[in-house]
Amino acid sequence: MLDANAPIVPLADVDFAALCADDRRVFPAPRDAFLHCWTAMPDATGLAWLADGKLAGWGLIRRCREGHKIGPLVADTSGIANALYAALCAAVPAGDTVYLDVPLPNAAAVAGRYDCA
């Protein structure tokens, strides 16, 4: 459950055009149709960080063959990324394995250690 005072909201509450525009910062081509399907898939939870009404981060966790996988996870700062990561992990049953799907160009995320405990 999300803290009512936290800037983290369900991804479905974010303007879809804003989500698509933010995705273009990290992906070289528009993928609106993909994002529409991706954010609506069953057994998935999407969350976003809103700062003064502006999208500053977002991510999705989904069930996979074993455990759950987070990806994408897009954020303006590492602090926002960490908060979203923790909130996404909290959306799955305790003890379930969580994988972070990190693109190799993101050296900071690859080097980071994340804990769902």
C-alpha positions in Angstrom: 0.0 0.0 0.0 1.3 3.5 -0.9 1.7 6.3 1.6 -1.1 8.8 0.8 1.5 11.6 1.2 4.1 10.1 -1.1 4.5 11.4 -4.6 4.2 7.8 -5.9 1.0 7.1 -7.7 -0.4 4.3 -9.8 1.0 4.5 -13.4 -2.6 4.5 -14.7 -3.1 7.9 -13.0 -0.4 9.5 -15.3 -1.3 11.2 -18.5 -0.5 8.6 -21.2 1.0 11.3 -23.5 3.4 12.4 -20.7 4.4 8.8 -20.2 5.2 8.3 -23.9 7.1 11.6 -24.0 9.2 10.5 -21.0 9.9 7.1 -22.5 11.4 8.9 -25.5 14.2 10.2 -23.2 15.4 6.6 -22.8 14.3 4.8 -25.9 15.2 6.0 -29.4 11.9 5.5 -31.1 8.2 6.1 -30.3 6.6 3.0 -28.8 3.1 4.2 -27.8 1.3 1.0 -28.8 3.9 -1.1 -26.9 3.6 1.1 -23.8 -0.2 0.9 -23.9 -0.1 -2.9 -23.9 2.8 -3.1 -21.5 1.2 -0.9 -18.8 -2.1 -2.8 -19.1 -0.7 -6.4 -18.8 -2.2 -8.7 -16.2 -0.1 -9.6 -13.1 1.7 -6.3 -13.3 1.9 -3.1 -11.2 3.0 0.2 -12.6 4.0 3.1 -10.4 5.0 6.7 -11.1 6.7 9.5 -9.2 5.1 12.9 -9.6 7.0 16.0 -8.6 4.8 19.1 -8.7 2.5 17.4 -11.2 5.4 16.5 -13.5 6.4 12.9 -14.2 9.9 12.4 -12.6 10.0 8.6 -12.7 8.1 5.4 -13.4 8.4 1.7 -13.5 6.6 -1.6 -13.8 6.9 -4.9 -12.1 5.4 -8.0 -13.6 5.2 -11.7 -13.0 7.6 -13.7 -15.0 8.3 -17.4 -15.3 10.1 -17.3 -12.0 9.4 -14.5 -9.6 8.9 -11.0 -10.8 10.8 -8.6 -13.1 11.1 -4.8 -12.8 11.5 -3.0 -16.1 11.4 -0.5 -17.3 12.4 1.7 -14.4 13.0 5.3 -15.5 13.8 8.1 -13.0 15.3 11.6 -13.0 17.5 10.8 -9.9 18.8 7.7 -8.2 16.8 8.6 -5.1 13.6 8.5 -7.1 14.7 5.2 -8.7 15.4 3.7 -5.3 12.0 4.8 -3.9 10.2 3.4 -7.0 12.2 0.2 -6.8 11.2 -0.3 -3.1 7.5 0.5 -3.8 7.5 -1.9 -6.8 9.1 -4.6 -4.6 6.4 -4.0 -2.0 3.8 -4.9 -4.6 4.8 -8.6 -4.7 4.5 -11.2 -2.0 7.2 -11.2 0.6 10.0 -13.7 -0.3 9.3 -13.7 -4.0 12.4 -13.3 -6.2 12.6 -9.9 -8.0 14.8 -9.3 -11.0 15.8 -5.8 -12.2 16.0 -5.6 -16.0 18.7 -3.1 -16.6 20.0 -1.9 -20.0 23.7 -2.3 -20.1 24.3 1.4 -21.0 23.0 2.3 -17.5 26.3 1.6 -15.6 25.0 3.3 -12.4 22.1 0.9 -12.2 24.2 -2.1 -13.1 26.7 -1.3 -10.3 23.9 -0.6 -7.7 22.8 -3.1 -5.1 19.1 -3.2 -4.6 17.4 -5.1 -1.8 13.7 -5.9 -1.6 13.9 -6.9 2.1 
